[in-house]
């Protein structure tokens, strides 16, 4: 049976973290308020990737997304009255993107599982924070003189912001922290990459390196690094480039720091043994330069 972790990877978010517990808590939030998930984390769009992958992995029929930094389209030009007479009454401007998607979320939730993702909330007017809070409590979205009703059984709300949420809104949201990279140690073994026991010394050296870097590649990232090691890596600088090139959330300054040179010196012979190079490599400090990350 495919796991939530695998489903999320298929939808573009790969991590060594498992979020099954988060989902169980979210789906069973007690009380009458709409269920809401606050996706927190370091600045960047990884939180957005997480929310979209999670939504697609929860088998929702409708996934609605709104970004508060998105510019509103210009209103359509009004038709000219050929008779030159003013029309009776006043023409109201069309609903904005935010109100339209809130109305849609309510409508879809009447019959189907629906997930509403509201992104970049720090760009929203504070009045909209209050409106969202009231929506969670009352299950009603008010627009002009109309109220739209949400079905709590079917609707989940995901909130993403680069700044703290309005206090009352936060109190009714379950928080999850999304890291910039995968910081959960995944004890991969050679068999995970169709390799034999000859890869164990190399993978042990790489594991020590990842511990020093405080970041651990996901399966696909690790597989790409091993691919480069088997075909392209001929120096410590090559290895650094591949690790930085494939590993999300890595501290490039630490990767290229002097303090890790000794560890790279120990790993390079392991690579030579792994790929079957017969001649011994006499590594010196000159062979493994301290390459500074460009500023």
C-alpha positions as YAML, in Angstrom:
chain: A
units: angstrom
residues:
- id: 1
  name: UNK
  ca: [0.00, 0.00, 0.00]
- id: 2
  name: UNK
  ca: [1.38, 3.38, -0.97]
- id: 3
  name: UNK
  ca: [2.18, 5.61, 2.00]
- id: 4
  name: UNK
  ca: [1.40, 9.29, 2.51]
- id: 5
  name: UNK
  ca: [5.13, 10.01, 2.22]
- id: 6
  name: UNK
  ca: [5.22, 8.32, -1.19]
- id: 7
  name: UNK
  ca: [2.07, 10.07, -2.35]
- id: 8
  name: UNK
  ca: [3.50, 13.47, -1.43]
- id: 9
  name: UNK
  ca: [6.73, 12.65, -3.28]
- id: 10
  name: UNK
  ca: [4.68, 11.81, -6.38]
- id: 11
  name: UNK
  ca: [3.08, 15.25, -6.10]
- id: 12
  name: UNK
  ca: [6.38, 17.13, -5.87]
- id: 13
  name: UNK
  ca: [7.28, 17.23, -2.17]
- id: 14
  name: UNK
  ca: [9.90, 14.75, -1.03]
- id: 15
  name: UNK
  ca: [11.07, 14.57, 2.55]
- id: 16
  name: UNK
  ca: [12.43, 12.08, 5.05]
- id: 17
  name: UNK
  ca: [9.76, 13.41, 7.43]
- id: 18
  name: UNK
  ca: [6.48, 11.54, 7.79]
- id: 19
  name: UNK
  ca: [3.33, 13.60, 8.20]
- id: 20
  name: UNK
  ca: [0.79, 10.85, 8.96]
- id: 21
  name: UNK
  ca: [0.43, 12.04, 12.56]
- id: 22
  name: UNK
  ca: [-0.22, 15.62, 11.40]
- id: 23
  name: UNK
  ca: [-2.99, 14.42, 9.09]
- id: 24
  name: UNK
  ca: [-4.63, 12.33, 11.81]
- id: 25
  name: UNK
  ca: [-4.66, 15.29, 14.19]
- id: 26
  name: UNK
  ca: [-5.99, 17.62, 11.48]
- id: 27
  name: UNK
  ca: [-8.80, 15.31, 10.45]
- id: 28
  name: UNK
  ca: [-9.97, 14.76, 14.03]
- id: 29
  name: UNK
  ca: [-9.81, 18.32, 15.40]
- id: 30
  name: UNK
  ca: [-12.61, 18.53, 18.01]
- id: 31
  name: UNK
  ca: [-15.16, 21.29, 18.26]
- id: 32
  name: UNK
  ca: [-17.48, 22.99, 15.80]
- id: 33
  name: UNK
  ca: [-14.93, 25.23, 14.02]
- id: 34
  name: UNK
  ca: [-13.76, 24.41, 10.50]
- id: 35
  name: UNK
  ca: [-10.58, 22.34, 10.50]
- id: 36
  name: UNK
  ca: [-7.56, 24.47, 9.64]
- id: 37
  name: UNK
  ca: [-3.85, 23.75, 9.14]
- id: 38
  name: UNK
  ca: [-1.28, 26.53, 9.55]
- id: 39
  name: UNK
  ca: [1.79, 25.68, 7.45]
- id: 40
  name: UNK
  ca: [4.78, 27.36, 9.07]
- id: 41
  name: UNK
  ca: [8.46, 27.21, 8.15]
- id: 42
  name: UNK
  ca: [11.47, 29.09, 6.88]
- id: 43
  name: UNK
  ca: [10.91, 31.72, 4.17]
- id: 44
  name: UNK
  ca: [10.50, 30.29, 0.70]
- id: 45
  name: UNK
  ca: [8.01, 28.38, -1.41]
- id: 46
  name: UNK
  ca: [8.68, 24.95, 0.12]
- id: 47
  name: UNK
  ca: [5.65, 25.51, 2.36]
- id: 48
  name: UNK
  ca: [3.53, 25.99, -0.76]
- id: 49
  name: UNK
  ca: [4.91, 22.80, -2.28]
- id: 50
  name: UNK
  ca: [4.12, 20.97, 0.95]
- id: 51
  name: UNK
  ca: [0.53, 22.24, 1.09]
- id: 52
  name: UNK
  ca: [-0.20, 21.36, -2.53]
- id: 53
  name: UNK
  ca: [1.39, 17.90, -2.23]
- id: 54
  name: UNK
  ca: [-0.48, 17.16, 0.99]
- id: 55
  name: UNK
  ca: [-3.78, 18.33, -0.49]
- id: 56
  name: UNK
  ca: [-3.31, 16.13, -3.55]
- id: 57
  name: UNK
  ca: [-2.39, 13.18, -1.32]
- id: 58
  name: UNK
  ca: [-5.57, 13.42, 0.75]
- id: 59
  name: UNK
  ca: [-7.85, 12.52, -2.17]
- id: 60
  name: UNK
  ca: [-9.73, 15.81, -2.19]
- id: 61
  name: UNK
  ca: [-12.15, 16.21, -5.09]
- id: 62
  name: UNK
  ca: [-11.51, 19.97, -5.26]
- id: 63
  name: UNK
  ca: [-8.28, 21.79, -4.40]
- id: 64
  name: UNK
  ca: [-8.61, 25.58, -4.47]
- id: 65
  name: UNK
  ca: [-5.59, 27.87, -4.25]
- id: 66
  name: UNK
  ca: [-5.33, 31.62, -3.66]
- id: 67
  name: UNK
  ca: [-2.15, 33.68, -3.41]
- id: 68
  name: UNK
  ca: [-2.63, 37.08, -1.79]
- id: 69
  name: UNK
  ca: [0.35, 38.47, -3.72]
- id: 70
  name: UNK
  ca: [-1.43, 37.77, -7.00]
- id: 71
  name: UNK
  ca: [-2.58, 40.91, -8.75]
- id: 72
  name: UNK
  ca: [-6.28, 41.33, -9.37]
- id: 73
  name: UNK
  ca: [-7.20, 41.36, -13.07]
- id: 74
  name: UNK
  ca: [-8.47, 44.63, -14.45]
- id: 75
  name: UNK
  ca: [-12.28, 44.82, -14.53]
- id: 76
  name: UNK
  ca: [-13.90, 44.14, -17.88]
- id: 77
  name: UNK
  ca: [-14.92, 47.30, -19.78]
- id: 78
  name: UNK
  ca: [-18.55, 48.24, -19.34]
- id: 79
  name: UNK
  ca: [-20.70, 48.17, -22.48]
- id: 80
  name: UNK
  ca: [-21.70, 51.55, -23.82]
- id: 81
  name: UNK
  ca: [-25.42, 52.31, -23.63]
- id: 82
  name: UNK
  ca: [-26.31, 52.99, -27.27]
- id: 83
  name: UNK
  ca: [-29.33, 55.03, -26.27]
- id: 84
  name: UNK
  ca: [-27.25, 57.37, -24.19]
- id: 85
  name: UNK
  ca: [-29.60, 56.89, -21.23]
- id: 86
  name: UNK
  ca: [-28.36, 55.88, -17.82]
- id: 87
  name: UNK
  ca: [-29.28, 52.40, -16.69]
- id: 88
  name: UNK
  ca: [-31.52, 52.07, -13.66]
- id: 89
  name: UNK
  ca: [-29.68, 51.22, -10.46]
- id: 90
  name: UNK
  ca: [-25.96, 51.01, -9.82]
- id: 91
  name: UNK
  ca: [-23.60, 48.45, -11.28]
- id: 92
  name: UNK
  ca: [-21.62, 46.71, -8.56]
- id: 93
  name: UNK
  ca: [-18.00, 45.82, -9.33]
- id: 94
  name: UNK
  ca: [-17.32, 42.10, -9.82]
- id: 95
  name: UNK
  ca: [-16.17, 40.07, -6.83]
- id: 96
  name: UNK
  ca: [-12.41, 39.91, -6.31]
- id: 97
  name: UNK
  ca: [-10.37, 36.72, -6.63]
- id: 98
  name: UNK
  ca: [-10.36, 36.12, -2.88]
- id: 99
  name: UNK
  ca: [-14.13, 36.38, -2.44]
- id: 100
  name: UNK
  ca: [-14.75, 34.24, -5.51]
- id: 101
  name: UNK
  ca: [-12.56, 31.41, -4.29]
- id: 102
  name: UNK
  ca: [-14.12, 31.54, -0.82]
- id: 103
  name: UNK
  ca: [-17.56, 31.32, -2.39]
- id: 104
  name: UNK
  ca: [-16.40, 28.38, -4.53]
- id: 105
  name: UNK
  ca: [-14.97, 26.59, -1.49]
- id: 106
  name: UNK
  ca: [-18.31, 26.82, 0.27]
- id: 107
  name: UNK
  ca: [-20.21, 25.62, -2.80]
- id: 108
  name: UNK
  ca: [-17.93, 22.65, -3.52]
- id: 109
  name: UNK
  ca: [-17.88, 21.57, 0.13]
- id: 110
  name: UNK
  ca: [-21.63, 20.99, 0.11]
- id: 111
  name: UNK
  ca: [-21.12, 17.63, -1.58]
- id: 112
  name: UNK
  ca: [-17.40, 16.93, -2.06]
- id: 113
  name: UNK
  ca: [-14.17, 16.83, -0.10]
- id: 114
  name: UNK
  ca: [-12.56, 20.21, -0.67]
- id: 115
  name: UNK
  ca: [-9.24, 21.72, 0.41]
- id: 116
  name: UNK
  ca: [-8.77, 25.48, 0.34]
- id: 117
  name: UNK
  ca: [-5.16, 26.78, 0.34]
- id: 118
  name: UNK
  ca: [-4.69, 30.45, 1.23]
- id: 119
  name: UNK
  ca: [-1.07, 31.41, 0.56]
- id: 120
  name: UNK
  ca: [1.05, 34.48, 1.40]
- id: 121
  name: UNK
  ca: [-1.38, 35.67, 4.06]
- id: 122
  name: UNK
  ca: [1.12, 38.30, 5.21]
- id: 123
  name: UNK
  ca: [0.11, 40.26, 2.10]
- id: 124
  name: UNK
  ca: [-3.60, 40.19, 2.98]
- id: 125
  name: UNK
  ca: [-5.41, 43.11, 4.54]
- id: 126
  name: UNK
  ca: [-5.83, 42.62, 8.29]
- id: 127
  name: UNK
  ca: [-9.59, 42.78, 7.79]
- id: 128
  name: UNK
  ca: [-9.30, 39.62, 5.70]
- id: 129
  name: UNK
  ca: [-7.54, 37.85, 8.59]
- id: 130
  name: UNK
  ca: [-10.55, 38.66, 10.75]
- id: 131
  name: UNK
  ca: [-12.95, 37.52, 8.02]
- id: 132
  name: UNK
  ca: [-11.13, 34.18, 7.74]
- id: 133
  name: UNK
  ca: [-11.27, 33.77, 11.52]
- id: 134
  name: UNK
  ca: [-15.03, 34.41, 11.53]
- id: 135
  name: UNK
  ca: [-15.38, 31.96, 8.65]
- id: 136
  name: UNK
  ca: [-13.68, 29.20, 10.66]
- id: 137
  name: UNK
  ca: [-15.96, 29.84, 13.62]
- id: 138
  name: UNK
  ca: [-19.27, 30.44, 11.87]
- id: 139
  name: UNK
  ca: [-18.88, 28.27, 8.71]
- id: 140
  name: UNK
  ca: [-20.23, 31.25, 6.76]
- id: 141
  name: UNK
  ca: [-18.57, 33.51, 4.23]
- id: 142
  name: UNK
  ca: [-20.26, 36.88, 3.89]
- id: 143
  name: UNK
  ca: [-20.01, 38.83, 0.68]
- id: 144
  name: UNK
  ca: [-22.11, 41.93, 0.25]
- id: 145
  name: UNK
  ca: [-25.63, 40.87, 1.25]
- id: 146
  name: UNK
  ca: [-25.10, 37.16, 0.70]
- id: 147
  name: UNK
  ca: [-23.88, 34.40, 3.02]
- id: 148
  name: UNK
  ca: [-22.25, 31.22, 1.70]
- id: 149
  name: UNK
  ca: [-22.17, 28.15, 3.95]
- id: 150
  name: UNK
  ca: [-19.33, 25.64, 4.30]
- id: 151
  name: UNK
  ca: [-19.76, 21.98, 5.20]
- id: 152
  name: UNK
  ca: [-17.34, 21.23, 8.05]
- id: 153
  name: UNK
  ca: [-17.37, 17.53, 7.19]
- id: 154
  name: UNK
  ca: [-15.95, 18.17, 3.73]
- id: 155
  name: UNK
  ca: [-13.83, 21.33, 3.96]
- id: 156
  name: UNK
  ca: [-10.22, 21.69, 5.12]
- id: 157
  name: UNK
  ca: [-8.42, 25.05, 5.13]
- id: 158
  name: UNK
  ca: [-4.64, 25.42, 4.76]
- id: 159
  name: UNK
  ca: [-3.05, 28.76, 5.70]
- id: 160
  name: UNK
  ca: [0.47, 29.83, 4.66]
- id: 161
  name: UNK
  ca: [2.13, 33.02, 5.81]
- id: 162
  name: UNK
  ca: [5.68, 34.39, 6.05]
- id: 163
  name: UNK
  ca: [4.64, 36.26, 9.20]
- id: 164
  name: UNK
  ca: [2.71, 35.19, 12.33]
- id: 165
  name: UNK
  ca: [-1.04, 34.88, 11.87]
- id: 166
  name: UNK
  ca: [-3.61, 37.02, 13.62]
- id: 167
  name: UNK
  ca: [-3.78, 35.62, 17.18]
- id: 168
  name: UNK
  ca: [-7.41, 34.47, 17.13]
- id: 169
  name: UNK
  ca: [-6.88, 32.87, 13.72]
- id: 170
  name: UNK
  ca: [-3.80, 31.05, 14.99]
- id: 171
  name: UNK
  ca: [-5.66, 29.72, 18.02]
- id: 172
  name: UNK
  ca: [-8.03, 27.82, 15.72]
- id: 173
  name: UNK
  ca: [-5.31, 26.36, 13.47]
- id: 174
  name: UNK
  ca: [-3.17, 23.27, 13.92]
- id: 175
  name: UNK
  ca: [0.46, 24.16, 13.16]
- id: 176
  name: UNK
  ca: [3.00, 22.16, 11.18]
- id: 177
  name: UNK
  ca: [6.61, 23.26, 10.62]
- id: 178
  name: UNK
  ca: [8.04, 22.61, 7.17]
- id: 179
  name: UNK
  ca: [11.83, 22.63, 7.10]
- id: 180
  name: UNK
  ca: [13.89, 24.18, 4.31]
- id: 181
  name: UNK
  ca: [15.48, 20.76, 3.77]
- id: 182
  name: UNK
  ca: [15.09, 17.25, 5.06]
- id: 183
  name: UNK
  ca: [16.60, 17.29, 8.55]
- id: 184
  name: UNK
  ca: [15.37, 13.88, 9.61]
- id: 185
  name: UNK
  ca: [18.11, 11.28, 9.53]
- id: 186
  name: UNK
  ca: [17.17, 8.51, 7.11]
- id: 187
  name: UNK
  ca: [19.46, 5.50, 7.69]
- id: 188
  name: UNK
  ca: [19.68, 4.41, 4.08]
- id: 189
  name: UNK
  ca: [21.41, 1.13, 3.28]
- id: 190
  name: UNK
  ca: [23.10, -0.02, 0.05]
- id: 191
  name: UNK
  ca: [20.13, -2.26, -0.74]
- id: 192
  name: UNK
  ca: [17.94, 0.88, -0.93]
- id: 193
  name: UNK
  ca: [19.88, 1.79, -4.08]
- id: 194
  name: UNK
  ca: [20.37, -1.72, -5.47]
- id: 195
  name: UNK
  ca: [23.97, -1.76, -4.25]
- id: 196
  name: UNK
  ca: [25.91, -4.48, -2.50]
- id: 197
  name: UNK
  ca: [27.87, -4.46, 0.77]
- id: 198
  name: UNK
  ca: [30.86, -2.92, -1.01]
- id: 199
  name: UNK
  ca: [29.04, 0.44, -0.76]
- id: 200
  name: UNK
  ca: [28.76, 0.34, 3.04]
- id: 201
  name: UNK
  ca: [32.08, 2.11, 3.87]
- id: 202
  name: UNK
  ca: [31.32, 4.92, 1.41]
- id: 203
  name: UNK
  ca: [27.77, 5.38, 2.69]
- id: 204
  name: UNK
  ca: [29.03, 5.40, 6.28]
- id: 205
  name: UNK
  ca: [31.45, 8.21, 5.35]
- id: 206
  name: UNK
  ca: [28.70, 10.15, 3.58]
- id: 207
  name: UNK
  ca: [26.39, 9.69, 6.55]
- id: 208
  name: UNK
  ca: [29.02, 11.22, 8.84]
- id: 209
  name: UNK
  ca: [29.36, 14.12, 6.41]
- id: 210
  name: UNK
  ca: [25.60, 14.71, 6.32]
- id: 211
  name: UNK
  ca: [25.52, 14.66, 10.11]
- id: 212
  name: UNK
  ca: [28.17, 17.40, 10.17]
- id: 213
  name: UNK
  ca: [26.13, 19.38, 7.64]
- id: 214
  name: UNK
  ca: [22.94, 18.77, 9.70]
- id: 215
  name: UNK
  ca: [20.97, 17.89, 6.61]
- id: 216
  name: UNK
  ca: [20.06, 14.50, 5.18]
- id: 217
  name: UNK
  ca: [19.26, 13.90, 1.52]
- id: 218
  name: UNK
  ca: [15.99, 12.28, 0.57]
- id: 219
  name: UNK
  ca: [16.07, 9.00, -1.35]
- id: 220
  name: UNK
  ca: [16.00, 10.62, -4.78]
- id: 221
  name: UNK
  ca: [18.62, 13.22, -3.77]
- id: 222
  name: UNK
  ca: [20.91, 10.51, -2.37]
- id: 223
  name: UNK
  ca: [20.46, 8.43, -5.52]
- id: 224
  name: UNK
  ca: [21.57, 11.34, -7.71]
- id: 225
  name: UNK
  ca: [24.62, 11.97, -5.51]
- id: 226
  name: UNK
  ca: [25.61, 8.29, -5.79]
- id: 227
  name: UNK
  ca: [25.10, 8.50, -9.56]
- id: 228
  name: UNK
  ca: [27.54, 11.43, -9.73]
- id: 229
  name: UNK
  ca: [30.02, 9.64, -7.48]
- id: 230
  name: UNK
  ca: [30.06, 6.65, -9.80]
- id: 231
  name: UNK
  ca: [30.50, 8.71, -12.98]
- id: 232
  name: UNK
  ca: [31.70, 12.24, -12.41]
- id: 233
  name: UNK
  ca: [33.32, 12.80, -9.00]
- id: 234
  name: UNK
  ca: [37.12, 12.94, -9.21]
- id: 235
  name: UNK
  ca: [37.90, 15.44, -6.47]
- id: 236
  name: UNK
  ca: [36.55, 16.81, -3.23]
- id: 237
  name: UNK
  ca: [35.37, 19.89, -5.07]
- id: 238
  name: UNK
  ca: [33.38, 17.67, -7.46]
- id: 239
  name: UNK
  ca: [31.76, 15.95, -4.49]
- id: 240
  name: UNK
  ca: [30.91, 19.28, -2.88]
- id: 241
  name: UNK
  ca: [29.33, 20.49, -6.10]
- id: 242
  name: UNK
  ca: [27.17, 17.35, -6.40]
- id: 243
  name: UNK
  ca: [26.08, 17.46, -2.76]
- id: 244
  name: UNK
  ca: [25.17, 21.14, -3.06]
- id: 245
  name: UNK
  ca: [23.60, 20.61, -6.47]
- id: 246
  name: UNK
  ca: [21.18, 17.90, -5.34]
- id: 247
  name: UNK
  ca: [20.55, 18.45, -1.62]
- id: 248
  name: UNK
  ca: [17.81, 20.89, -0.64]
- id: 249
  name: UNK
  ca: [18.31, 23.16, 2.37]
- id: 250
  name: UNK
  ca: [22.07, 22.70, 2.64]
- id: 251
  name: UNK
  ca: [24.29, 25.36, 4.22]
- id: 252
  name: UNK
  ca: [26.72, 26.11, 1.39]
- id: 253
  name: UNK
  ca: [29.05, 28.08, 3.64]
- id: 254
  name: UNK
  ca: [29.45, 25.10, 5.97]
- id: 255
  name: UNK
  ca: [29.87, 22.70, 3.04]
- id: 256
  name: UNK
  ca: [32.82, 24.74, 1.76]
- id: 257
  name: UNK
  ca: [34.31, 25.51, 5.18]
- id: 258
  name: UNK
  ca: [37.83, 24.53, 6.31]
- id: 259
  name: UNK
  ca: [36.51, 22.39, 9.15]
- id: 260
  name: UNK
  ca: [35.14, 19.73, 6.79]
- id: 261
  name: UNK
  ca: [38.32, 19.29, 4.72]
- id: 262
  name: UNK
  ca: [39.59, 16.44, 6.90]
- id: 263
  name: UNK
  ca: [36.33, 14.56, 6.47]
- id: 264
  name: UNK
  ca: [36.50, 14.97, 2.69]
- id: 265
  name: UNK
  ca: [40.06, 13.63, 2.80]
- id: 266
  name: UNK
  ca: [38.77, 10.44, 4.41]
- id: 267
  name: UNK
  ca: [35.85, 10.06, 1.99]
- id: 268
  name: UNK
  ca: [37.80, 10.37, -1.27]
- id: 269
  name: UNK
  ca: [39.68, 7.02, -0.84]
- id: 270
  name: UNK
  ca: [36.35, 5.38, -0.03]
- id: 271
  name: UNK
  ca: [35.02, 6.68, -3.34]
- id: 272
  name: UNK
  ca: [38.12, 5.37, -5.12]
- id: 273
  name: UNK
  ca: [37.58, 1.92, -3.62]
- id: 274
  name: UNK
  ca: [33.87, 1.98, -4.38]
- id: 275
  name: UNK
  ca: [34.27, 2.78, -8.07]
- id: 276
  name: UNK
  ca: [37.17, 0.36, -8.45]
- id: 277
  name: UNK
  ca: [40.10, 2.70, -9.07]
- id: 278
  name: UNK
  ca: [43.20, 0.56, -8.69]
- id: 279
  name: UNK
  ca: [45.86, 3.22, -8.27]
- id: 280
  name: UNK
  ca: [46.04, 4.70, -4.78]
- id: 281
  name: UNK
  ca: [45.25, 8.34, -4.26]
- id: 282
  name: UNK
  ca: [47.70, 10.32, -2.21]
- id: 283
  name: UNK
  ca: [45.50, 13.10, -0.93]
- id: 284
  name: UNK
  ca: [47.04, 16.21, 0.51]
- id: 285
  name: UNK
  ca: [45.65, 19.55, 1.54]
- id: 286
  name: UNK
  ca: [46.55, 20.81, -1.92]
- id: 287
  name: UNK
  ca: [44.36, 18.12, -3.50]
- id: 288
  name: UNK
  ca: [41.37, 19.21, -1.46]
- id: 289
  name: UNK
  ca: [41.31, 22.99, -1.62]
- id: 290
  name: UNK
  ca: [39.28, 25.04, 0.78]
- id: 291
  name: UNK
  ca: [36.85, 26.44, -1.76]
- id: 292
  name: UNK
  ca: [34.94, 29.37, -0.33]
- id: 293
  name: UNK
  ca: [31.36, 29.86, -1.29]
- id: 294
  name: UNK
  ca: [31.07, 32.91, -3.49]
- id: 295
  name: UNK
  ca: [29.48, 35.92, -1.89]
...
